[in-house]
Amino acid sequence: ENAIKYRMNISEELVFPDDYVSGVHDALDMLEMIVGGELEKYIDYGKDVPAYMFFKNTIIKEVEFPEAITIRSGAFEDSSINSFNLPKICTVESRAFSGCSELTSIELPCALIIHDQAFQGCYNLKSVNLPFSNIISFSCFYASGITDIVLPRATLIDANAFTWCSNLKTVELSSIK
């Protein structure tokens, strides 16, 4: 149940039990050798996305963490991720997606707190939906490409949250007075 599961090319799957490798990074290195850099999707049933797990990873494009509640600092920083399924995430820590230039949209239905620089420099990011987020921290979307953002429950938007977001056209805020 807690196995780390990897899916390649939609039809193939490899499953490693937790004790098979010493850590996630070892597993990713091992898989890159096995599949020759063709790994497309990563699935993990852990409760959080570890810090710097996919830092500067250019192989994996899609991830699923169906049970995770926290994305740790720098987890996807400067990676080539373009799609994710994170339905239970409550907290996005600092720089979690910073520099993810292939990310085009975000929907985190349960996220409450988005920490500093979480999506900074995501140049191709256009659409953001954070329906339950109440805190948007310092430079959260700094220099990103967002055009539309939905924050109906935001009660705090920190300094520079949208600085250098020159494409921003629509901001939905209903909780800020």
C-alpha positions in Angstrom: 0.0 0.0 0.0 2.8 2.4 0.8 4.9 1.3 -2.2 6.4 3.8 -4.5 4.8 3.3 -7.9 6.2 4.5 -11.2 4.3 4.5 -14.5 6.0 4.9 -17.9 4.4 5.3 -21.3 0.9 4.8 -19.9 0.9 1.0 -20.3 3.9 0.0 -18.1 4.3 0.1 -14.4 7.1 -0.6 -11.9 6.4 -0.9 -8.2 9.1 -0.9 -5.6 8.3 -1.6 -1.9 9.3 1.1 0.5 12.3 -0.9 1.8 13.7 -1.8 -1.6 15.5 1.5 -2.0 17.1 3.7 0.6 15.1 6.8 -0.5 13.1 8.4 -3.2 16.1 10.0 -4.9 17.8 6.5 -5.2 14.6 5.2 -6.7 14.4 8.0 -9.3 18.0 7.5 -10.2 17.5 3.7 -10.6 14.4 4.2 -12.8 16.2 6.7 -15.0 18.8 4.0 -15.7 16.2 1.3 -16.2 14.0 3.2 -18.7 16.8 5.3 -20.3 15.3 8.6 -19.4 11.7 7.9 -20.7 10.0 8.1 -17.3 6.8 10.3 -17.8 4.8 9.9 -14.6 5.5 9.4 -10.9 2.9 8.2 -8.4 3.5 8.2 -4.6 1.0 7.4 -1.8 3.0 9.2 0.9 1.6 11.9 3.2 3.9 14.6 1.9 6.1 15.6 -1.1 9.7 15.7 0.3 11.8 18.8 0.1 13.7 19.1 -3.2 12.4 15.7 -4.4 12.2 16.7 -8.0 14.6 19.7 -7.9 15.9 20.4 -11.4 14.4 17.1 -12.7 13.9 17.3 -16.4 12.6 13.8 -17.0 9.3 13.5 -15.1 6.5 15.6 -16.5 3.5 14.4 -14.5 3.1 13.5 -10.8 0.4 12.1 -8.5 0.4 12.3 -4.8 -3.3 11.4 -4.0 -2.7 11.2 -0.2 -0.2 14.0 0.3 -1.1 17.0 2.5 2.1 19.0 2.3 4.4 20.0 -0.5 7.8 20.6 1.2 10.2 23.4 0.2 11.7 23.3 -3.3 10.0 19.9 -4.0 9.5 20.7 -7.7 11.8 23.7 -8.0 13.2 24.3 -11.5 11.8 21.0 -12.8 10.0 20.2 -16.0 6.7 19.2 -14.4 3.7 20.2 -16.4 0.9 18.4 -14.7 0.1 17.2 -11.2 -2.7 15.6 -9.2 -2.5 16.8 -5.6 -6.1 16.7 -4.4 -5.5 16.8 -0.6 -2.6 19.3 -0.3 -3.2 21.8 2.5 0.2 23.5 2.6 2.6 24.6 -0.2 5.9 25.4 1.3 8.5 28.0 0.1 9.7 27.7 -3.5 7.8 24.4 -4.0 7.2 25.1 -7.7 9.6 28.0 -8.2 10.9 28.1 -11.8 8.6 25.5 -13.2 8.6 26.9 -16.7 6.4 24.2 -18.2 3.6 24.5 -15.6 0.5 26.2 -17.2 -2.3 25.9 -14.7 -2.8 25.1 -11.0 -5.7 23.8 -9.1 -5.2 22.9 -5.5 -8.7 22.4 -4.1 -7.7 22.0 -0.4 -4.6 24.3 -0.1 -4.9 26.7 2.8 -1.5 28.3 2.9 0.8 29.1 0.0 4.3 30.1 1.3 7.0 32.5 0.0 7.9 32.3 -3.6 6.0 29.1 -4.1 5.2 29.8 -7.8 7.9 32.5 -8.5 9.2 32.5 -12.0 6.6 30.1 -13.5 6.6 32.0 -16.8 4.0 29.8 -18.6 1.6 29.6 -15.7 -1.7 31.2 -16.8 -4.6 30.0 -14.6 -4.6 29.6 -10.8 -7.5 28.2 -8.7 -7.0 28.1 -5.0 -10.6 28.1 -3.7 -9.7 27.6 0.0 -6.4 29.4 0.3 -6.5 32.1 3.0 -2.8 33.1 3.0 -0.8 34.0 0.0 2.8 34.7 1.2 5.6 37.0 0.1 6.5 36.9 -3.6 4.3 33.9 -4.1 3.6 34.5 -7.8 6.5 36.9 -8.4 7.4 37.2 -12.2 5.0 34.4 -13.2 2.8 34.4 -16.3 -0.5 34.3 -14.5 -3.5 35.9 -16.3 -6.3 34.7 -14.0 -6.4 33.8 -10.3 -9.3 32.8 -8.1 -8.8 33.3 -4.3 -12.3 33.6 -2.9 -11.2 33.0 0.7 -7.9 34.9 0.8 -7.6 37.0 4.0 -3.9 37.9 3.6 -2.0 38.6 0.5 1.6 39.5 1.4 4.0 42.0 -0.2 5.1 41.4 -3.8 2.7 38.5 -4.2 2.0 39.5 -7.8 5.0 41.8 -8.6 6.1 41.5 -12.2 3.0 39.6 -13.2 2.5 41.8 -16.3 -0.1 39.5 -17.8 -2.4 39.4 -14.8 -5.9 40.4 -15.9 -8.4 38.8 -13.5 -8.2 38.5 -9.7 -11.2 37.1 -7.9 -11.1 38.1 -4.2 -14.3 38.0 -2.2 -12.9 37.7 1.4 -10.6 40.8 1.4 -12.2 43.9 2.8 
